């Protein structure tokens, strides 16, 4: 073999070895890179699964309560227990009121209108004026009895809100503070017409001396168990 051939062959062998080395290194690098990527993917998968598992477990357990939460729930529970009896009593009271009103519909005759309640009276005043669509009236309390009459006297149309209550021949009666005319509260009949018992009333009595006495308008009354006062104004 000549020297030239020997040199050429040696050069080819070096080139082949160099290429083989590069290929091996490339293959090794590729394999290493793939392995690292696979490891990273496994780590991500585990981390993701762990996070999901933690979330799922936390959601299953619910939010962890602190001392403040427990105390707050206890206070709320006690307040709720306190309010429940009050709400039940209120419902019962409203239900009883509705039932009483429903029952009273059958007890109160047609034509009677509720005008007042016994609690509306002042402790020291037994006459209370009421204004209705059909006029002005006086509700009078005499002991345990209730009367309803026209608000003004018939002689001089003077208000009876400050009238004098007394026991007349037929029972409860009222006297006008202006002209002194008195009426029976049960029948409305005139007991005394314009008496001339004082100097001012002498003049008033003289003016009405020839006038025909006019009875006072009085009206039937019903008081129910709740103290509601009903009157009928149908003549």
HELIX and SHEET records of a PDB file:
HELIX    1   1 UNK A    3  UNK A   61  1                                  59    
HELIX    2   2 UNK A   67  UNK A  107  1                                  41    
HELIX    3   3 UNK A  118  UNK A  120  5                                   3    
HELIX    4   4 UNK A  199  UNK A  207  1                                   9    
SHEET    1   A 3 UNK A 112  UNK A 117  0                                        
SHEET    2   A 3 UNK A 228  UNK A 232 -1                                        
SHEET    3   A 3 UNK A 221  UNK A 223 -1                                        
SHEET    1   B 4 UNK A 127  UNK A 132  0                                        
SHEET    2   B 4 UNK A 135  UNK A 142 -1                                        
SHEET    3   B 4 UNK A 145  UNK A 150 -1                                        
SHEET    4   B 4 UNK A 218  UNK A 219 -1                                        
SHEET    1   C 4 UNK A 164  UNK A 168  0                                        
SHEET    2   C 4 UNK A 171  UNK A 175 -1                                        
SHEET    3   C 4 UNK A 182  UNK A 184 -1                                        
SHEET    4   C 4 UNK A 190  UNK A 192 -1                                        
END                                                                             
